[in-house]
Amino acid sequence: MSAMSVRLPDWLHKQLRVCAKREGVSINQLISSAAAEKLAAIMTEEYIAERAKRGSRRRFEAALKGVPDVEPEPFDRLPRRSKFEVRRKKATR
């Protein structure tokens, strides 16, 4: 494990201390976890962007041909939208 010195604004250090206490972890654990989450989000975004570059409409449509054209199971259906939601969507177009 590595050690690192980080300069933080006083307000942020205070908030980290409060949050770490509430979560029952050390400030170091909280910062390590937050950094790991942020890094995962950035890496996921980069991964998706790279995958998108390799995609093609032709291959997408070829894959869809293998999907049966059937109604979804009841548990997998989207809820019906209210008349208000449909009207609001039309108004914003």
Buried (B, 14 or more C-beta within 10 A) or exposed (E): EEEEEEEEEEEEEEEBEEEBEEEEBEBEEBBEEEEEEEEEEEEEEEEEEEEEEEEEEEEEEEEEEEEEEEEEEEEEEEEEEEEEEEEEEEEEE
